[in-house]
Amino acid sequence: MEALYKKLYEKYTKLKTRKETEIEQLNREQEVKFLTYVSAADELIEHLRNENGKLLEQVAELRSEVASIRSTKDEEYSKHQDLLMEENQKNKELSEEIERLRNLQWVGLCCSSKINKNENGQLSTPGVAQVGRVDTSNASAISMARKRRRHSGPKEKEDVSSQSASGQVVLSRERESAKDLSKETLSSGILVNVQQAECCRRNIDSSGDDINDTCPANCLFQALVEFLVGMKLSAVPEPYGKCISALHQSSGYSFSLTWVNKAAGEEMELLYRVQSLGTFERVAPEWMRDVLMFSTSMCPVFFERVSRVIKLHP
């Protein structure tokens, strides 16, 4: 029995030793693997730390770059704001200057037309000037006759009296002819005024010689159209057709509309030409810059588009 116990004990000892060896070997392998994993994790952590540092540096650089770009853009924005204010001020001064020059031109045209009318009135009554010349010549002749009468005899007195009598007869005849001529001129002027509409007649002062041209639109129809379109209208003499010039005073935008002669039975057409875009130089659409031709039935659409542009850019 002792030998059997001894064999069992030896077998138990060997088995125990073998198990301990296997467990130790397994622990060593696990330890090696764990150390390998730890070293790999340390390397990965170090790599990630390095990458994080680089990314932080890039973020800092990008932030500084964004800050510099923002400051540059702010400076450019302030400069552009200043330039815009200067440009608006220049445009305002330019529009005021254009309006002032337009007004001066209008006053000059009114004065020149008034002078031409006065000259035409003086040229249309030559009999009055002749009467004045006859009066002065007769007055000088009478004064010379009086001087001669002082130093001459009764014969010369008779000659002087006969000359003065003949001069008075001629003077009376010329005065009558001048009166007839003035009556004819007045009657012809009345006929011209009768043919015109009441609101389109010329405004004459109480003196009857001065024509009141201070108001640009003496016609109520013209004034009404100016109120409707919001622009000043004036007739422009052109050799190839009737033409009307329109001016928007606050912006300086002006254009002309010319009547184009068509064959009998065809609808009349209008030719649009821009004269000055004024403050609409940068914002005006292409059709405002071009030369257009449209029928008279399209006038409401045309003026509606013009007023739309004026309202969008006051």
C-alpha positions as CSV (number, residue, x, y, z in Angstrom):
1,M,0.0,0.0,0.0
2,E,2.8,2.3,0.8
3,A,4.3,1.7,-2.7
4,L,0.9,2.5,-4.2
5,Y,0.7,5.7,-2.2
6,K,4.2,6.6,-3.2
7,K,3.4,6.1,-6.9
8,L,0.3,8.2,-6.6
9,Y,2.1,10.9,-4.7
10,E,4.8,11.0,-7.4
11,K,2.3,11.1,-10.1
12,Y,0.4,13.9,-8.3
13,T,3.7,15.8,-7.9
14,K,4.6,15.5,-11.6
15,L,1.1,16.6,-12.6
16,K,1.2,19.5,-10.3
17,T,4.6,20.5,-11.5
18,R,3.5,20.3,-15.1
19,K,0.4,22.4,-14.5
20,E,2.4,25.0,-12.7
21,T,4.8,25.1,-15.6
22,E,2.0,25.5,-18.1
23,I,0.3,28.2,-16.1
24,E,3.6,30.1,-15.7
25,Q,4.3,29.8,-19.4
26,L,0.8,31.1,-20.1
27,N,1.3,34.0,-17.7
28,R,4.6,34.9,-19.4
29,E,3.0,34.9,-22.8
30,Q,0.1,37.0,-21.5
31,E,2.6,39.4,-19.9
32,V,4.5,39.7,-23.2
33,K,1.3,40.4,-25.0
34,F,0.3,42.9,-22.4
35,L,3.6,44.7,-22.6
36,T,3.4,44.7,-26.4
37,Y,-0.1,46.2,-26.2
38,V,1.0,48.8,-23.7
39,S,4.0,49.9,-25.8
40,A,1.7,50.1,-28.9
41,A,-0.8,52.2,-26.9
42,D,1.9,54.5,-25.7
43,E,3.2,55.0,-29.2
44,L,-0.3,55.7,-30.4
45,I,-1.0,58.1,-27.6
46,E,2.3,59.9,-28.4
47,H,1.4,60.1,-32.1
48,L,-2.0,61.4,-31.3
49,R,-0.6,64.0,-29.0
50,N,1.8,65.1,-31.7
51,E,-1.1,65.3,-34.2
52,N,-3.2,67.2,-31.7
53,G,-0.3,69.7,-31.2
54,K,0.0,70.2,-35.0
55,L,-3.7,70.7,-35.4
56,L,-3.8,73.2,-32.5
57,E,-1.0,75.1,-34.3
58,Q,-2.9,75.0,-37.6
59,V,-6.0,76.3,-35.8
60,A,-4.1,79.1,-34.2
61,E,-2.6,80.0,-37.6
62,L,-6.0,79.9,-39.2
63,R,-7.5,82.1,-36.5
64,S,-4.8,84.7,-36.9
65,E,-5.3,84.5,-40.7
66,V,-9.0,85.0,-40.3
67,A,-8.5,87.9,-37.9
68,S,-6.1,89.6,-40.4
69,I,-8.5,89.0,-43.3
70,R,-11.4,90.3,-41.2
71,S,-9.4,93.5,-40.3
72,T,-8.4,93.9,-43.9
73,K,-12.0,93.5,-45.0
74,D,-13.2,96.0,-42.4
75,E,-10.7,98.5,-43.6
76,E,-11.8,97.9,-47.2
77,Y,-15.4,98.2,-46.2
78,S,-14.8,101.5,-44.4
79,K,-12.8,102.8,-47.5
80,H,-15.6,101.7,-49.8
81,Q,-18.2,103.4,-47.5
82,D,-16.1,106.6,-47.7
83,L,-15.8,106.3,-51.4
84,L,-19.6,105.7,-51.7
85,M,-20.4,108.7,-49.6
86,E,-18.0,110.8,-51.7
87,E,-19.5,109.5,-54.9
88,N,-23.0,110.2,-53.6
89,Q,-22.0,113.7,-52.7
90,K,-20.4,114.2,-56.1
91,N,-23.5,112.9,-57.8
92,K,-25.6,115.2,-55.7
93,E,-23.4,118.2,-56.5
94,L,-23.4,117.2,-60.2
95,S,-27.2,116.9,-60.3
96,E,-27.5,120.3,-58.6
97,E,-25.1,121.8,-61.1
98,I,-26.9,120.1,-64.0
99,E,-30.2,121.4,-62.7
100,R,-28.7,124.9,-62.3
101,L,-27.3,124.8,-65.8
102,R,-30.6,123.6,-67.1
103,N,-32.4,126.4,-65.4
104,L,-29.9,128.9,-66.7
105,Q,-30.2,127.5,-70.2
106,W,-34.0,127.6,-69.9
107,V,-33.9,131.3,-68.7
108,G,-31.5,132.1,-71.6
109,L,-33.9,130.4,-74.1
110,C,-36.8,132.3,-72.6
111,C,-34.9,135.6,-72.8
112,S,-33.7,135.0,-76.3
113,S,-37.2,134.1,-77.4
114,K,-38.5,137.2,-75.7
115,I,-35.9,139.3,-77.5
116,N,-36.7,137.7,-80.8
117,K,-40.4,138.3,-80.3
118,N,-39.8,142.0,-79.4
119,E,-37.5,142.4,-82.4
120,N,-40.2,140.7,-84.6
121,G,-42.8,143.1,-83.2
122,Q,-40.6,146.1,-84.0
123,L,-39.9,144.8,-87.5
124,S,-43.6,144.2,-88.1
125,T,-44.5,147.9,-87.5
126,P,-42.2,149.9,-89.8
127,G,-44.7,152.7,-90.1
128,V,-44.2,153.7,-86.5
129,A,-40.5,154.1,-87.0
130,Q,-41.0,156.1,-90.2
131,V,-43.4,158.4,-88.3
132,G,-40.8,158.9,-85.6
133,R,-38.2,159.7,-88.2
134,V,-40.6,162.1,-90.0
135,D,-41.3,163.8,-86.7
136,T,-37.7,164.4,-85.9
137,S,-36.9,165.6,-89.4
138,N,-40.0,167.9,-89.4
139,A,-39.0,169.2,-86.0
140,S,-35.5,170.0,-87.2
141,A,-36.9,171.6,-90.4
142,I,-39.3,173.8,-88.3
143,S,-36.5,174.9,-86.0
144,M,-34.3,175.8,-89.0
145,A,-37.2,177.7,-90.5
146,R,-37.7,179.6,-87.3
147,K,-34.0,180.6,-87.3
148,R,-34.2,181.7,-90.9
149,R,-37.4,183.6,-90.2
150,R,-35.5,185.7,-87.7
151,H,-33.0,186.9,-90.3
152,S,-35.0,186.9,-93.5
153,G,-37.8,189.0,-95.0
154,P,-41.5,188.4,-95.5
155,K,-40.9,186.3,-98.6
156,E,-38.9,183.8,-96.7
157,K,-41.5,183.7,-94.0
158,E,-44.1,182.7,-96.6
159,D,-41.8,179.9,-98.0
160,V,-41.2,178.6,-94.5
161,S,-44.9,178.5,-93.7
162,S,-45.7,176.7,-96.9
163,Q,-43.0,174.1,-96.2
164,S,-44.2,173.5,-92.6
165,A,-47.8,173.1,-93.9
166,S,-46.7,170.5,-96.5
167,G,-44.7,168.7,-93.8
168,Q,-47.7,168.6,-91.5
169,V,-49.9,167.2,-94.3
170,V,-47.3,164.4,-94.9
171,L,-47.0,163.7,-91.2
172,S,-50.8,163.4,-90.8
173,R,-51.0,160.9,-93.7
174,E,-48.2,158.8,-92.3
175,R,-49.8,158.7,-88.9
176,E,-53.0,157.5,-90.4
177,S,-51.2,154.8,-92.3
178,A,-49.4,153.7,-89.2
179,K,-52.7,153.5,-87.3
180,D,-54.2,151.4,-90.0
181,L,-51.1,149.1,-89.9
182,S,-51.2,148.7,-86.2
183,K,-54.9,147.9,-86.3
184,E,-54.2,145.2,-89.0
185,T,-51.5,143.7,-86.8
186,L,-53.7,143.7,-83.7
187,S,-56.5,142.0,-85.6
188,S,-54.2,139.3,-87.0
189,G,-52.9,138.6,-83.5
190,I,-56.4,138.3,-82.2
191,L,-57.2,135.8,-85.0
192,V,-54.1,133.7,-84.0
193,N,-55.2,133.7,-80.4
194,V,-58.7,132.7,-81.3
195,Q,-57.5,129.7,-83.2
196,Q,-55.5,128.5,-80.2
197,A,-56.9,127.0,-77.0
198,E,-57.6,129.4,-74.2
199,C,-54.9,127.8,-71.9
200,C,-52.3,127.8,-74.6
201,R,-52.5,131.6,-75.5
202,R,-49.6,133.8,-74.5
203,N,-50.0,135.7,-71.2
204,I,-49.8,139.5,-71.9
205,D,-49.2,142.1,-69.2
206,S,-51.4,145.1,-68.7
207,S,-49.1,147.2,-70.8
208,G,-49.8,145.0,-73.9
209,D,-46.2,145.0,-75.1
210,D,-44.4,142.6,-72.6
211,I,-45.0,138.9,-73.0
212,N,-44.9,136.9,-69.8
213,D,-42.5,134.1,-70.5
214,T,-41.4,133.5,-66.9
215,C,-43.4,130.3,-66.6
216,P,-41.9,127.4,-68.7
217,A,-45.3,125.7,-69.1
218,N,-47.9,128.4,-70.2
219,C,-50.1,125.6,-71.4
220,L,-52.3,123.7,-68.9
221,F,-52.0,120.5,-70.9
222,Q,-48.2,120.7,-70.8
223,A,-48.3,121.4,-67.1
224,L,-50.7,118.4,-66.5
225,V,-48.4,116.1,-68.5
226,E,-45.4,117.2,-66.5
227,F,-47.3,116.5,-63.3
228,L,-48.2,113.0,-64.6
229,V,-44.8,111.9,-65.7
230,G,-42.8,113.8,-63.0
231,M,-40.5,115.4,-65.6
232,K,-40.0,118.8,-67.3
233,L,-41.0,118.8,-71.0
234,S,-40.0,121.2,-73.7
235,A,-40.2,121.4,-77.5
236,V,-36.9,121.1,-79.4
237,P,-36.8,122.4,-83.0
238,E,-35.4,119.8,-85.3
239,P,-35.4,119.8,-89.1
240,Y,-36.5,116.2,-89.6
241,G,-39.5,116.1,-87.3
242,K,-41.2,117.2,-84.1
243,C,-39.2,116.6,-81.0
244,I,-39.9,116.9,-77.2
245,S,-37.1,116.9,-74.6
246,A,-37.9,115.5,-71.1
247,L,-35.8,116.2,-68.0
248,H,-35.9,114.6,-64.6
249,Q,-34.5,117.4,-62.5
250,S,-33.4,115.6,-59.3
251,S,-31.3,113.0,-61.2
252,G,-30.3,114.9,-64.3
253,Y,-31.7,112.1,-66.6
254,S,-32.9,113.5,-69.9
255,F,-34.0,112.1,-73.2
256,S,-35.8,113.2,-76.4
257,L,-38.8,111.8,-78.3
258,T,-39.0,112.5,-82.0
259,W,-42.1,111.9,-84.1
260,V,-41.2,109.7,-87.1
261,N,-43.2,110.5,-90.2
262,K,-45.0,107.4,-91.6
263,A,-47.1,106.7,-94.7
264,A,-50.7,107.6,-94.7
265,G,-52.8,105.1,-92.7
266,E,-49.9,103.8,-90.6
267,E,-49.6,104.4,-86.9
268,M,-47.2,107.1,-85.8
269,E,-44.0,106.0,-84.2
270,L,-41.7,107.7,-81.7
271,L,-37.9,107.7,-81.7
272,Y,-36.3,107.6,-78.2
273,R,-32.7,108.9,-77.7
274,V,-31.0,109.3,-74.3
275,Q,-29.3,112.6,-73.8
276,S,-27.9,112.2,-70.3
277,L,-28.3,109.4,-67.7
278,G,-27.3,111.6,-64.8
279,T,-27.1,109.8,-61.5
280,F,-28.6,106.6,-63.2
281,E,-25.3,106.0,-65.1
282,R,-24.5,102.9,-63.1
283,V,-28.0,101.5,-62.4
284,A,-29.8,102.3,-65.7
285,P,-31.0,99.2,-67.6
286,E,-29.8,98.5,-71.2
287,W,-32.9,99.7,-72.9
288,M,-32.5,103.2,-71.4
289,R,-29.0,103.4,-73.0
290,D,-30.1,102.3,-76.5
291,V,-32.0,104.1,-79.3
292,L,-35.6,102.8,-79.3
293,M,-38.5,103.2,-81.7
294,F,-42.0,102.3,-80.6
295,S,-45.6,103.2,-81.6
296,T,-47.6,105.8,-79.9
297,S,-49.8,103.1,-78.3
298,M,-46.8,102.0,-76.3
299,C,-46.3,105.4,-74.7
300,P,-48.0,104.4,-71.4
301,V,-45.8,101.3,-71.1
302,F,-42.7,103.4,-71.8
303,F,-43.4,106.1,-69.2
304,E,-44.4,103.4,-66.7
305,R,-41.0,101.7,-67.1
306,V,-39.2,105.1,-66.8
307,S,-41.2,106.0,-63.7
308,R,-40.4,102.5,-62.2
309,V,-36.6,103.1,-62.7
310,I,-36.9,106.6,-61.1
311,K,-38.8,105.2,-58.1
312,L,-36.4,102.4,-57.5
313,H,-33.4,104.7,-57.5
314,P,-34.6,108.1,-56.1
